[in-house]
Amino acid sequence: MPARIALLTRDLRIHDNPLLSGEGEVVPLFVLDPRLGGLSANRQRFLHQCLADLRATLRERGGDLVIRTGDPVAETVRLAREVGTTTVGVAGDVTDYAQRRERRLRDAGLDLRITPGVTVLPPGAVRPGGGGNSYRVFTPYWKAWERSRWRVPAATPHRIAMPDGIAPGPLPETPAGESPDALPGGETEARRRLRAWSREISRYDEEHDDLAADNTSRLSAYLRFGCLSPLELALMAKADDSPGAQAYLRQLAWRDFYYQVTAAFPKISTQAMRPTADTGWRYDEDALRHWQDGLTGVPIVDAGMRQLRAEGWMHNRARLITAAFLTKHLGIDWRPGLQWFFRWLNDGDVPNNSGNWQWTAGTGNDTRPYRRFNPIRQAQRFDPEGGYVRRYVPELKDIDGGAVHQPWRLPEPVRRGLDYPGPLESHRDEAVWLRD
């Protein structure tokens, strides 16, 4: 049986990785594309930590991680010739970049085999009635997703057999990143955190919106890079009948939902899914910069934006509040906000970051696109004692109780922006952002 190449992309793990299971020799390959290296220093650091961890794990099993730098298709073709094979496996993905890579690999004459692993269910596994390709509304998708038949997880290999004589290539130097308090990458760390989270999941339903308590899994970056199998998490949650586990299962379905949305609408990061709502935006660099820097004068917004910079992550509720403030209160186009999140978030991926930004801006899958959220009311509900705000906005640490949520020192660009879509009015608060 000839060797095969496992082109690893968003599946940097050995547990439930169909590319690494099975008989015969396999060459695990990761190609560092220089075109992607400058998108996010945080994600680049996280990725390099993942690669170092995966190489160590593969070497423990007799294999190795082959690392190349350059165009992924050209480097894969080059290695295939060196190995003497045409068989290449890659996990199915939905972005424009991934789809172009698949087409080019096939055009290069390779026997390309697409495997699952990036989502619980592959996009297109469940389809709406009437012949549509994807669901645009979550609830019917969730019902179909929950009752669908899931695949059996791939066996974890105890030994990795590789052909002799292949130079593995050096590990890339790990950059410093921009967020000093970001979590480290790698499957080893991911599984340690998963074991700890499995003991806390029963409380998720009650506490996941509590900003100060921060009782979320913090596993989203590990899912984004495939250090954890989403199927493994879903099976764990499905086997637990606690309300917390079932609530977490629903969030994994939201993750899959946006993957099937992106498969049908690959321009989700740049083009509005609802073009009629994508009008009337303001373009105010000063107001945008105050939002980016966490200096809007609205404490709950500033706390979220400062957490983003410090940790390369933001609490799910704060993501909603900050995104809604930019788009619905300052009236600024959702695309600069999305790109700012992409710069900092370790878990930033196209389907979920872009899908949730469009939902919040009213240009995406929300059935009521003109709803608005009052950040003061959100803060009072989900950070009633102000612990979250004081943690990230130390200027307000001496203000007692809920008074910490009142706007203070609103800079002129923000004040000017608030006069555009309307003041900080009270509105019924309803929210769905993919929760972590």
Salt bridges, closest charged atoms under 4 A:
ASP16 OD1 - ARG151 NH1 2.79
ASP33 OD2 - ARG35 NH2 2.75
GLU60 OE1 - ARG61 NH1 3.79
ASP64 OD1 - ARG55 NE 3.21
ASP64 OD1 - ARG59 NE 3.10
ASP71 OD1 - ARG35 NH2 3.46
ASP71 OD2 - ARG104 NH2 2.98
GLU75 OE2 - ARG78 NH1 2.66
ASP93 OD2 - ARG10 NH1 3.18
ASP96 OD2 - LYS267 NZ 3.25
GLU102 OE1 - ARG106 NH1 3.88
ASP111 OD2 - ARG113 NH2 2.88
GLU178 OE2 - ARG343 NH2 2.59
GLU187 OE2 - HIS15 ND1 2.64
GLU189 OE2 - ARG192 NH2 2.72
GLU189 OE2 - ARG193 NE 2.78
GLU200 OE1 - ARG203 NH1 2.11
GLU207 OE1 - ARG203 NH2 3.02
ASP209 OD2 - HIS208 NE2 3.53
ASP209 OD2 - ARG317 NH2 3.12
ASP209 OD2 - ARG435 NH2 3.70
ASP214 OD2 - ARG218 NH2 2.75
GLU232 OE2 - ARG191 NH2 2.77
ASP278 OD2 - ARG335 NH2 2.77
ASP284 OD2 - ARG282 NH2 2.71
ASP284 OD2 - ARG416 NH2 3.03
ASP286 OD1 - ARG289 NH1 3.19
ASP293 OD1 - ARG309 NH2 2.68
GLU311 OE1 - ARG218 NH1 3.08
ASP333 OD1 - ARG335 NE 3.02
ASP347 OD2 - ARG319 NH2 2.64
ASP349 OD2 - ARG10 NH2 3.44
ASP366 OD1 - ARG371 NH2 2.64
ASP383 OD2 - HIS405 NE2 3.77
GLU395 OE1 - ARG306 NH1 2.83
ASP398 OD2 - LYS397 NZ 3.52
GLU425 OE1 - ARG372 NH1 3.74
GLU425 OE1 - HIS427 NE2 3.05
ASP429 OD2 - ARG377 NE 3.52
ASP429 OD2 - ARG381 NH1 3.91
GLU430 OE1 - ARG368 NH2 2.51
GLU430 OE1 - ARG371 NH1 3.15
GLU430 OE2 - ARG428 NH1 2.13
